[in-house]
Amino acid sequence: MVFQYLRRSARDSPYIFTSFVVAAIGPVLVVGVPAVRKSQGYVSPARIPDTYPLPQRARNPPSGYED
């Protein structure tokens, strides 16, 4: 009965059927992809720095029009 409904909806409105299939696959991929990546030895890249490193010296503030 469920299989007949799926076949009929795939034939009568394929765009709605396809959207439901893609929506059903999404949560499976959220759980499955990280596990597969880990099993194949994927290592996450280093984080991009959020700030620019400051020099390790005395900072002289500009005076006047020295930019």
mmCIF file of the N, C-alpha and C atoms, coordinates in Angstrom:
data_MODEL
# 
_entry.id   MODEL 
# 
loop_
_atom_site.group_PDB 
_atom_site.id 
_atom_site.type_symbol 
_atom_site.label_atom_id 
_atom_site.label_alt_id 
_atom_site.label_comp_id 
_atom_site.label_asym_id 
_atom_site.label_entity_id 
_atom_site.label_seq_id 
_atom_site.pdbx_PDB_ins_code 
_atom_site.Cartn_x 
_atom_site.Cartn_y 
_atom_site.Cartn_z 
_atom_site.occupancy 
_atom_site.B_iso_or_equiv 
_atom_site.pdbx_formal_charge 
_atom_site.auth_seq_id 
_atom_site.auth_comp_id 
_atom_site.auth_asym_id 
_atom_site.auth_atom_id 
_atom_site.pdbx_PDB_model_num 
ATOM 1   N N  . MET A 1 1  ? 0.828  -1.188 0.000   1.00 0.00 ? 1  MET A N  1 
ATOM 2   C CA . MET A 1 1  ? 0.000  0.000  0.000   1.00 0.00 ? 1  MET A CA 1 
ATOM 3   C C  . MET A 1 1  ? 0.874  1.254  0.000   1.00 0.00 ? 1  MET A C  1 
ATOM 4   N N  . VAL A 1 2  ? 1.900  1.282  0.828   1.00 0.00 ? 2  VAL A N  1 
ATOM 5   C CA . VAL A 1 2  ? 2.795  2.436  0.858   1.00 0.00 ? 2  VAL A CA 1 
ATOM 6   C C  . VAL A 1 2  ? 3.563  2.533  -0.451  1.00 0.00 ? 2  VAL A C  1 
ATOM 7   N N  . PHE A 1 3  ? 4.008  1.384  -0.963  1.00 0.00 ? 3  PHE A N  1 
ATOM 8   C CA . PHE A 1 3  ? 4.763  1.370  -2.212  1.00 0.00 ? 3  PHE A CA 1 
ATOM 9   C C  . PHE A 1 3  ? 3.913  1.878  -3.373  1.00 0.00 ? 3  PHE A C  1 
ATOM 10  N N  . GLN A 1 4  ? 2.644  1.514  -3.402  1.00 0.00 ? 4  GLN A N  1 
ATOM 11  C CA . GLN A 1 4  ? 1.746  1.985  -4.461  1.00 0.00 ? 4  GLN A CA 1 
ATOM 12  C C  . GLN A 1 4  ? 1.549  3.502  -4.373  1.00 0.00 ? 4  GLN A C  1 
ATOM 13  N N  . TYR A 1 5  ? 1.441  4.015  -3.150  1.00 0.00 ? 5  TYR A N  1 
ATOM 14  C CA . TYR A 1 5  ? 1.284  5.457  -2.978  1.00 0.00 ? 5  TYR A CA 1 
ATOM 15  C C  . TYR A 1 5  ? 2.526  6.199  -3.454  1.00 0.00 ? 5  TYR A C  1 
ATOM 16  N N  . LEU A 1 6  ? 3.704  5.657  -3.120  1.00 0.00 ? 6  LEU A N  1 
ATOM 17  C CA . LEU A 1 6  ? 4.944  6.294  -3.564  1.00 0.00 ? 6  LEU A CA 1 
ATOM 18  C C  . LEU A 1 6  ? 5.061  6.275  -5.081  1.00 0.00 ? 6  LEU A C  1 
ATOM 19  N N  . ARG A 1 7  ? 4.711  5.162  -5.704  1.00 0.00 ? 7  ARG A N  1 
ATOM 20  C CA . ARG A 1 7  ? 4.764  5.086  -7.172  1.00 0.00 ? 7  ARG A CA 1 
ATOM 21  C C  . ARG A 1 7  ? 3.800  6.081  -7.808  1.00 0.00 ? 7  ARG A C  1 
ATOM 22  N N  . ARG A 1 8  ? 2.585  6.181  -7.253  1.00 0.00 ? 8  ARG A N  1 
ATOM 23  C CA . ARG A 1 8  ? 1.585  7.091  -7.815  1.00 0.00 ? 8  ARG A CA 1 
ATOM 24  C C  . ARG A 1 8  ? 2.008  8.547  -7.639  1.00 0.00 ? 8  ARG A C  1 
ATOM 25  N N  . SER A 1 9  ? 2.530  8.884  -6.468  1.00 0.00 ? 9  SER A N  1 
ATOM 26  C CA . SER A 1 9  ? 2.942  10.272 -6.252  1.00 0.00 ? 9  SER A CA 1 
ATOM 27  C C  . SER A 1 9  ? 4.183  10.607 -7.085  1.00 0.00 ? 9  SER A C  1 
ATOM 28  N N  . ALA A 1 10 ? 5.064  9.638  -7.319  1.00 0.00 ? 10 ALA A N  1 
ATOM 29  C CA . ALA A 1 10 ? 6.222  9.886  -8.173  1.00 0.00 ? 10 ALA A CA 1 
ATOM 30  C C  . ALA A 1 10 ? 5.789  10.110 -9.608  1.00 0.00 ? 10 ALA A C  1 
ATOM 31  N N  . ARG A 1 11 ? 4.732  9.455  -10.023 1.00 0.00 ? 11 ARG A N  1 
ATOM 32  C CA . ARG A 1 11 ? 4.238  9.614  -11.396 1.00 0.00 ? 11 ARG A CA 1 
ATOM 33  C C  . ARG A 1 11 ? 3.408  10.889 -11.559 1.00 0.00 ? 11 ARG A C  1 
ATOM 34  N N  . ASP A 1 12 ? 2.544  11.189 -10.590 1.00 0.00 ? 12 ASP A N  1 
ATOM 35  C CA . ASP A 1 12 ? 1.629  12.324 -10.723 1.00 0.00 ? 12 ASP A CA 1 
ATOM 36  C C  . ASP A 1 12 ? 2.285  13.666 -10.402 1.00 0.00 ? 12 ASP A C  1 
ATOM 37  N N  . SER A 1 13 ? 3.119  13.716 -9.398  1.00 0.00 ? 13 SER A N  1 
ATOM 38  C CA . SER A 1 13 ? 3.787  14.974 -9.036  1.00 0.00 ? 13 SER A CA 1 
ATOM 39  C C  . SER A 1 13 ? 5.242  14.678 -8.662  1.00 0.00 ? 13 SER A C  1 
ATOM 40  N N  . PRO A 1 14 ? 6.091  14.519 -9.674  1.00 0.00 ? 14 PRO A N  1 
ATOM 41  C CA . PRO A 1 14 ? 7.480  14.126 -9.396  1.00 0.00 ? 14 PRO A CA 1 
ATOM 42  C C  . PRO A 1 14 ? 8.279  15.186 -8.634  1.00 0.00 ? 14 PRO A C  1 
ATOM 43  N N  . TYR A 1 15 ? 7.952  16.456 -8.807  1.00 0.00 ? 15 TYR A N  1 
ATOM 44  C CA . TYR A 1 15 ? 8.704  17.509 -8.122  1.00 0.00 ? 15 TYR A CA 1 
ATOM 45  C C  . TYR A 1 15 ? 8.461  17.474 -6.621  1.00 0.00 ? 15 TYR A C  1 
ATOM 46  N N  . ILE A 1 16 ? 7.243  17.189 -6.196  1.00 0.00 ? 16 ILE A N  1 
ATOM 47  C CA . ILE A 1 16 ? 6.949  17.086 -4.768  1.00 0.00 ? 16 ILE A CA 1 
ATOM 48  C C  . ILE A 1 16 ? 7.573  15.808 -4.206  1.00 0.00 ? 16 ILE A C  1 
ATOM 49  N N  . PHE A 1 17 ? 7.457  14.715 -4.944  1.00 0.00 ? 17 PHE A N  1 
ATOM 50  C CA . PHE A 1 17 ? 8.047  13.446 -4.505  1.00 0.00 ? 17 PHE A CA 1 
ATOM 51  C C  . PHE A 1 17 ? 9.558  13.582 -4.344  1.00 0.00 ? 17 PHE A C  1 
ATOM 52  N N  . THR A 1 18 ? 10.213 14.223 -5.314  1.00 0.00 ? 18 THR A N  1 
ATOM 53  C CA . THR A 1 18 ? 11.661 14.399 -5.255  1.00 0.00 ? 18 THR A CA 1 
ATOM 54  C C  . THR A 1 18 ? 12.054 15.268 -4.076  1.00 0.00 ? 18 THR A C  1 
ATOM 55  N N  . SER A 1 19 ? 11.294 16.306 -3.786  1.00 0.00 ? 19 SER A N  1 
ATOM 56  C CA . SER A 1 19 ? 11.631 17.172 -2.658  1.00 0.00 ? 19 SER A CA 1 
ATOM 57  C C  . SER A 1 19 ? 11.507 16.415 -1.337  1.00 0.00 ? 19 SER A C  1 
ATOM 58  N N  . PHE A 1 20 ? 10.530 15.535 -1.219  1.00 0.00 ? 20 PHE A N  1 
ATOM 59  C CA . PHE A 1 20 ? 10.408 14.733 0.004   1.00 0.00 ? 20 PHE A CA 1 
ATOM 60  C C  . PHE A 1 20 ? 11.551 13.726 0.120   1.00 0.00 ? 20 PHE A C  1 
ATOM 61  N N  . VAL A 1 21 ? 11.989 13.167 -0.985  1.00 0.00 ? 21 VAL A N  1 
ATOM 62  C CA . VAL A 1 21 ? 13.112 12.224 -0.951  1.00 0.00 ? 21 VAL A CA 1 
ATOM 63  C C  . VAL A 1 21 ? 14.385 12.939 -0.515  1.00 0.00 ? 21 VAL A C  1 
ATOM 64  N N  . VAL A 1 22 ? 14.635 14.115 -1.074  1.00 0.00 ? 22 VAL A N  1 
ATOM 65  C CA . VAL A 1 22 ? 15.832 14.877 -0.701  1.00 0.00 ? 22 VAL A CA 1 
ATOM 66  C C  . VAL A 1 22 ? 15.761 15.286 0.769   1.00 0.00 ? 22 VAL A C  1 
ATOM 67  N N  . ALA A 1 23 ? 14.586 15.689 1.230   1.00 0.00 ? 23 ALA A N  1 
ATOM 68  C CA . ALA A 1 23 ? 14.425 16.082 2.633   1.00 0.00 ? 23 ALA A CA 1 
ATOM 69  C C  . ALA A 1 23 ? 14.614 14.890 3.568   1.00 0.00 ? 23 ALA A C  1 
ATOM 70  N N  . ALA A 1 24 ? 14.274 13.700 3.131   1.00 0.00 ? 24 ALA A N  1 
ATOM 71  C CA . ALA A 1 24 ? 14.454 12.516 3.961   1.00 0.00 ? 24 ALA A CA 1 
ATOM 72  C C  . ALA A 1 24 ? 15.916 12.078 3.999   1.00 0.00 ? 24 ALA A C  1 
ATOM 73  N N  . ILE A 1 25 ? 16.660 12.333 2.939   1.00 0.00 ? 25 ILE A N  1 
ATOM 74  C CA . ILE A 1 25 ? 18.063 11.937 2.886   1.00 0.00 ? 25 ILE A CA 1 
ATOM 75  C C  . ILE A 1 25 ? 18.934 12.878 3.717   1.00 0.00 ? 25 ILE A C  1 
ATOM 76  N N  . GLY A 1 26 ? 18.544 14.129 3.901   1.00 0.00 ? 26 GLY A N  1 
ATOM 77  C CA . GLY A 1 26 ? 19.344 15.115 4.622   1.00 0.00 ? 26 GLY A CA 1 
ATOM 78  C C  . GLY A 1 26 ? 19.785 14.686 6.010   1.00 0.00 ? 26 GLY A C  1 
ATOM 79  N N  . PRO A 1 27 ? 18.878 14.298 6.907   1.00 0.00 ? 27 PRO A N  1 
ATOM 80  C CA . PRO A 1 27 ? 19.305 13.876 8.247   1.00 0.00 ? 27 PRO A CA 1 
ATOM 81  C C  . PRO A 1 27 ? 20.221 12.649 8.235   1.00 0.00 ? 27 PRO A C  1 
ATOM 82  N N  . VAL A 1 28 ? 20.014 11.766 7.278   1.00 0.00 ? 28 VAL A N  1 
ATOM 83  C CA . VAL A 1 28 ? 20.882 10.588 7.172   1.00 0.00 ? 28 VAL A CA 1 
ATOM 84  C C  . VAL A 1 28 ? 22.303 11.027 6.824   1.00 0.00 ? 28 VAL A C  1 
ATOM 85  N N  . LEU A 1 29 ? 22.434 12.000 5.934   1.00 0.00 ? 29 LEU A N  1 
ATOM 86  C CA . LEU A 1 29 ? 23.755 12.486 5.551   1.00 0.00 ? 29 LEU A CA 1 
ATOM 87  C C  . LEU A 1 29 ? 24.436 13.219 6.698   1.00 0.00 ? 29 LEU A C  1 
ATOM 88  N N  . VAL A 1 30 ? 23.668 13.936 7.506   1.00 0.00 ? 30 VAL A N  1 
ATOM 89  C CA . VAL A 1 30 ? 24.254 14.657 8.644   1.00 0.00 ? 30 VAL A CA 1 
ATOM 90  C C  . VAL A 1 30 ? 24.922 13.681 9.603   1.00 0.00 ? 30 VAL A C  1 
ATOM 91  N N  . VAL A 1 31 ? 24.336 12.520 9.780   1.00 0.00 ? 31 VAL A N  1 
ATOM 92  C CA . VAL A 1 31 ? 24.910 11.518 10.675  1.00 0.00 ? 31 VAL A CA 1 
ATOM 93  C C  . VAL A 1 31 ? 25.980 10.688 9.970   1.00 0.00 ? 31 VAL A C  1 
ATOM 94  N N  . GLY A 1 32 ? 25.765 10.369 8.709   1.00 0.00 ? 32 GLY A N  1 
ATOM 95  C CA . GLY A 1 32 ? 26.635 9.432  8.007   1.00 0.00 ? 32 GLY A CA 1 
ATOM 96  C C  . GLY A 1 32 ? 27.925 10.002 7.464   1.00 0.00 ? 32 GLY A C  1 
ATOM 97  N N  . VAL A 1 33 ? 27.906 11.210 6.941   1.00 0.00 ? 33 VAL A N  1 
ATOM 98  C CA . VAL A 1 33 ? 29.093 11.767 6.289   1.00 0.00 ? 33 VAL A CA 1 
ATOM 99  C C  . VAL A 1 33 ? 30.266 11.950 7.256   1.00 0.00 ? 33 VAL A C  1 
ATOM 100 N N  . PRO A 1 34 ? 30.089 12.527 8.439   1.00 0.00 ? 34 PRO A N  1 
ATOM 101 C CA . PRO A 1 34 ? 31.243 12.634 9.345   1.00 0.00 ? 34 PRO A CA 1 
ATOM 102 C C  . PRO A 1 34 ? 31.833 11.276 9.734   1.00 0.00 ? 34 PRO A C  1 
ATOM 103 N N  . ALA A 1 35 ? 30.991 10.279 9.893   1.00 0.00 ? 35 ALA A N  1 
ATOM 104 C CA . ALA A 1 35 ? 31.494 8.948  10.242  1.00 0.00 ? 35 ALA A CA 1 
ATOM 105 C C  . ALA A 1 35 ? 32.325 8.363  9.105   1.00 0.00 ? 35 ALA A C  1 
ATOM 106 N N  . VAL A 1 36 ? 31.881 8.537  7.881   1.00 0.00 ? 36 VAL A N  1 
ATOM 107 C CA . VAL A 1 36 ? 32.634 8.030  6.723   1.00 0.00 ? 36 VAL A CA 1 
ATOM 108 C C  . VAL A 1 36 ? 33.939 8.795  6.572   1.00 0.00 ? 36 VAL A C  1 
ATOM 109 N N  . ARG A 1 37 ? 33.901 10.115 6.747   1.00 0.00 ? 37 ARG A N  1 
ATOM 110 C CA . ARG A 1 37 ? 35.133 10.911 6.654   1.00 0.00 ? 37 ARG A CA 1 
ATOM 111 C C  . ARG A 1 37 ? 36.148 10.467 7.696   1.00 0.00 ? 37 ARG A C  1 
ATOM 112 N N  . LYS A 1 38 ? 35.681 10.243 8.923   1.00 0.00 ? 38 LYS A N  1 
ATOM 113 C CA . LYS A 1 38 ? 36.579 9.832  9.997   1.00 0.00 ? 38 LYS A CA 1 
ATOM 114 C C  . LYS A 1 38 ? 37.175 8.457  9.707   1.00 0.00 ? 38 LYS A C  1 
ATOM 115 N N  . SER A 1 39 ? 36.372 7.554  9.182   1.00 0.00 ? 39 SER A N  1 
ATOM 116 C CA . SER A 1 39 ? 36.868 6.213  8.897   1.00 0.00 ? 39 SER A CA 1 
ATOM 117 C C  . SER A 1 39 ? 37.892 6.214  7.765   1.00 0.00 ? 39 SER A C  1 
ATOM 118 N N  . GLN A 1 40 ? 37.843 7.220  6.890   1.00 0.00 ? 40 GLN A N  1 
ATOM 119 C CA . GLN A 1 40 ? 38.801 7.299  5.787   1.00 0.00 ? 40 GLN A CA 1 
ATOM 120 C C  . GLN A 1 40 ? 40.009 8.160  6.128   1.00 0.00 ? 40 GLN A C  1 
ATOM 121 N N  . GLY A 1 41 ? 40.105 8.622  7.378   1.00 0.00 ? 41 GLY A N  1 
ATOM 122 C CA . GLY A 1 41 ? 41.290 9.339  7.831   1.00 0.00 ? 41 GLY A CA 1 
ATOM 123 C C  . GLY A 1 41 ? 41.294 10.824 7.540   1.00 0.00 ? 41 GLY A C  1 
ATOM 124 N N  . TYR A 1 42 ? 40.150 11.430 7.331   1.00 0.00 ? 42 TYR A N  1 
ATOM 125 C CA . TYR A 1 42 ? 40.087 12.874 7.075   1.00 0.00 ? 42 TYR A CA 1 
ATOM 126 C C  . TYR A 1 42 ? 40.438 13.636 8.345   1.00 0.00 ? 42 TYR A C  1 
ATOM 127 N N  . VAL A 1 43 ? 41.303 14.627 8.205   1.00 0.00 ? 43 VAL A N  1 
ATOM 128 C CA . VAL A 1 43 ? 41.683 15.485 9.328   1.00 0.00 ? 43 VAL A CA 1 
ATOM 129 C C  . VAL A 1 43 ? 41.229 16.903 8.994   1.00 0.00 ? 43 VAL A C  1 
ATOM 130 N N  . SER A 1 44 ? 40.538 17.537 9.929   1.00 0.00 ? 44 SER A N  1 
ATOM 131 C CA . SER A 1 44 ? 40.059 18.898 9.695   1.00 0.00 ? 44 SER A CA 1 
ATOM 132 C C  . SER A 1 44 ? 41.240 19.856 9.545   1.00 0.00 ? 44 SER A C  1 
ATOM 133 N N  . PRO A 1 45 ? 41.135 20.836 8.654   1.00 0.00 ? 45 PRO A N  1 
ATOM 134 C CA . PRO A 1 45 ? 42.232 21.805 8.502   1.00 0.00 ? 45 PRO A CA 1 
ATOM 135 C C  . PRO A 1 45 ? 42.323 22.718 9.722   1.00 0.00 ? 45 PRO A C  1 
ATOM 136 N N  . ALA A 1 46 ? 43.477 23.362 9.861   1.00 0.00 ? 46 ALA A N  1 
ATOM 137 C CA . ALA A 1 46 ? 43.677 24.296 10.971  1.00 0.00 ? 46 ALA A CA 1 
ATOM 138 C C  . ALA A 1 46 ? 42.731 25.480 10.824  1.00 0.00 ? 46 ALA A C  1 
ATOM 139 N N  . ARG A 1 47 ? 42.315 26.030 11.970  1.00 0.00 ? 47 ARG A N  1 
ATOM 140 C CA . ARG A 1 47 ? 41.399 27.172 11.926  1.00 0.00 ? 47 ARG A CA 1 
ATOM 141 C C  . ARG A 1 47 ? 42.092 28.402 11.364  1.00 0.00 ? 47 ARG A C  1 
ATOM 142 N N  . ILE A 1 48 ? 41.335 29.213 10.658  1.00 0.00 ? 48 ILE A N  1 
ATOM 143 C CA . ILE A 1 48 ? 41.838 30.474 10.135  1.00 0.00 ? 48 ILE A CA 1 
ATOM 144 C C  . ILE A 1 48 ? 41.910 31.459 11.294  1.00 0.00 ? 48 ILE A C  1 
ATOM 145 N N  . PRO A 1 49 ? 43.009 32.210 11.427  1.00 0.00 ? 49 PRO A N  1 
ATOM 146 C CA . PRO A 1 49 ? 43.113 33.154 12.547  1.00 0.00 ? 49 PRO A CA 1 
ATOM 147 C C  . PRO A 1 49 ? 42.018 34.214 12.494  1.00 0.00 ? 49 PRO A C  1 
ATOM 148 N N  . ASP A 1 50 ? 41.481 34.555 13.660  1.00 0.00 ? 50 ASP A N  1 
ATOM 149 C CA . ASP A 1 50 ? 40.432 35.566 13.744  1.00 0.00 ? 50 ASP A CA 1 
ATOM 150 C C  . ASP A 1 50 ? 41.005 36.980 13.830  1.00 0.00 ? 50 ASP A C  1 
ATOM 151 N N  . THR A 1 51 ? 42.234 37.126 14.322  1.00 0.00 ? 51 THR A N  1 
ATOM 152 C CA . THR A 1 51 ? 42.832 38.442 14.477  1.00 0.00 ? 51 THR A CA 1 
ATOM 153 C C  . THR A 1 51 ? 44.221 38.452 13.858  1.00 0.00 ? 51 THR A C  1 
ATOM 154 N N  . TYR A 1 52 ? 44.719 39.633 13.624  1.00 0.00 ? 52 TYR A N  1 
ATOM 155 C CA . TYR A 1 52 ? 46.063 39.795 13.102  1.00 0.00 ? 52 TYR A CA 1 
ATOM 156 C C  . TYR A 1 52 ? 47.033 39.800 14.282  1.00 0.00 ? 52 TYR A C  1 
ATOM 157 N N  . PRO A 1 53 ? 48.124 39.043 14.208  1.00 0.00 ? 53 PRO A N  1 
ATOM 158 C CA . PRO A 1 53 ? 49.038 39.011 15.356  1.00 0.00 ? 53 PRO A CA 1 
ATOM 159 C C  . PRO A 1 53 ? 49.737 40.359 15.549  1.00 0.00 ? 53 PRO A C  1 
ATOM 160 N N  . LEU A 1 54 ? 49.771 40.839 16.775  1.00 0.00 ? 54 LEU A N  1 
ATOM 161 C CA . LEU A 1 54 ? 50.414 42.111 17.091  1.00 0.00 ? 54 LEU A CA 1 
ATOM 162 C C  . LEU A 1 54 ? 51.908 41.901 17.295  1.00 0.00 ? 54 LEU A C  1 
ATOM 163 N N  . PRO A 1 55 ? 52.737 42.855 16.895  1.00 0.00 ? 55 PRO A N  1 
ATOM 164 C CA . PRO A 1 55 ? 54.176 42.711 17.104  1.00 0.00 ? 55 PRO A CA 1 
ATOM 165 C C  . PRO A 1 55 ? 54.521 42.796 18.592  1.00 0.00 ? 55 PRO A C  1 
ATOM 166 N N  . GLN A 1 56 ? 55.570 42.085 18.980  1.00 0.00 ? 56 GLN A N  1 
ATOM 167 C CA . GLN A 1 56 ? 55.997 42.052 20.382  1.00 0.00 ? 56 GLN A CA 1 
ATOM 168 C C  . GLN A 1 56 ? 57.017 43.171 20.633  1.00 0.00 ? 56 GLN A C  1 
ATOM 169 N N  . ARG A 1 57 ? 56.556 44.410 20.591  1.00 0.00 ? 57 ARG A N  1 
ATOM 170 C CA . ARG A 1 57 ? 57.410 45.567 20.842  1.00 0.00 ? 57 ARG A CA 1 
ATOM 171 C C  . ARG A 1 57 ? 56.533 46.691 21.368  1.00 0.00 ? 57 ARG A C  1 
ATOM 172 N N  . ALA A 1 58 ? 57.169 47.747 21.801  1.00 0.00 ? 58 ALA A N  1 
ATOM 173 C CA . ALA A 1 58 ? 56.416 48.898 22.297  1.00 0.00 ? 58 ALA A CA 1 
ATOM 174 C C  . ALA A 1 58 ? 55.657 49.537 21.143  1.00 0.00 ? 58 ALA A C  1 
ATOM 175 N N  . ARG A 1 59 ? 54.445 49.897 21.413  1.00 0.00 ? 59 ARG A N  1 
ATOM 176 C CA . ARG A 1 59 ? 53.636 50.519 20.369  1.00 0.00 ? 59 ARG A CA 1 
ATOM 177 C C  . ARG A 1 59 ? 53.615 52.017 20.612  1.00 0.00 ? 59 ARG A C  1 
ATOM 178 N N  . ASN A 1 60 ? 54.064 52.766 19.623  1.00 0.00 ? 60 ASN A N  1 
ATOM 179 C CA . ASN A 1 60 ? 54.065 54.217 19.720  1.00 0.00 ? 60 ASN A CA 1 
ATOM 180 C C  . ASN A 1 60 ? 52.854 54.763 18.982  1.00 0.00 ? 60 ASN A C  1 
ATOM 181 N N  . PRO A 1 61 ? 51.956 55.417 19.697  1.00 0.00 ? 61 PRO A N  1 
ATOM 182 C CA . PRO A 1 61 ? 50.786 55.952 19.000  1.00 0.00 ? 61 PRO A CA 1 
ATOM 183 C C  . PRO A 1 61 ? 51.210 57.128 18.095  1.00 0.00 ? 61 PRO A C  1 
ATOM 184 N N  . PRO A 1 62 ? 50.596 57.280 16.930  1.00 0.00 ? 62 PRO A N  1 
ATOM 185 C CA . PRO A 1 62 ? 50.953 58.379 16.035  1.00 0.00 ? 62 PRO A CA 1 
ATOM 186 C C  . PRO A 1 62 ? 50.547 59.719 16.630  1.00 0.00 ? 62 PRO A C  1 
ATOM 187 N N  . SER A 1 63 ? 51.331 60.711 16.358  1.00 0.00 ? 63 SER A N  1 
ATOM 188 C CA . SER A 1 63 ? 50.990 62.058 16.817  1.00 0.00 ? 63 SER A CA 1 
ATOM 189 C C  . SER A 1 63 ? 50.934 62.961 15.586  1.00 0.00 ? 63 SER A C  1 
ATOM 190 N N  . GLY A 1 64 ? 49.957 63.785 15.543  1.00 0.00 ? 64 GLY A N  1 
ATOM 191 C CA . GLY A 1 64 ? 49.805 64.666 14.388  1.00 0.00 ? 64 GLY A CA 1 
ATOM 192 C C  . GLY A 1 64 ? 49.233 63.922 13.205  1.00 0.00 ? 64 GLY A C  1 
ATOM 193 N N  . TYR A 1 65 ? 49.873 64.110 12.030  1.00 0.00 ? 65 TYR A N  1 
ATOM 194 C CA . TYR A 1 65 ? 49.350 63.522 10.811  1.00 0.00 ? 65 TYR A CA 1 
ATOM 195 C C  . TYR A 1 65 ? 50.181 62.341 10.326  1.00 0.00 ? 65 TYR A C  1 
ATOM 196 N N  . GLU A 1 66 ? 50.944 61.670 11.168  1.00 0.00 ? 66 GLU A N  1 
ATOM 197 C CA . GLU A 1 66 ? 51.706 60.511 10.754  1.00 0.00 ? 66 GLU A CA 1 
ATOM 198 C C  . GLU A 1 66 ? 50.769 59.304 10.735  1.00 0.00 ? 66 GLU A C  1 
ATOM 199 N N  . ASP A 1 67 ? 50.544 58.768 9.618   1.00 0.00 ? 67 ASP A N  1 
ATOM 200 C CA . ASP A 1 67 ? 49.673 57.594 9.525   1.00 0.00 ? 67 ASP A CA 1 
ATOM 201 C C  . ASP A 1 67 ? 50.475 56.357 9.486   1.00 0.00 ? 67 ASP A C  1 
# 
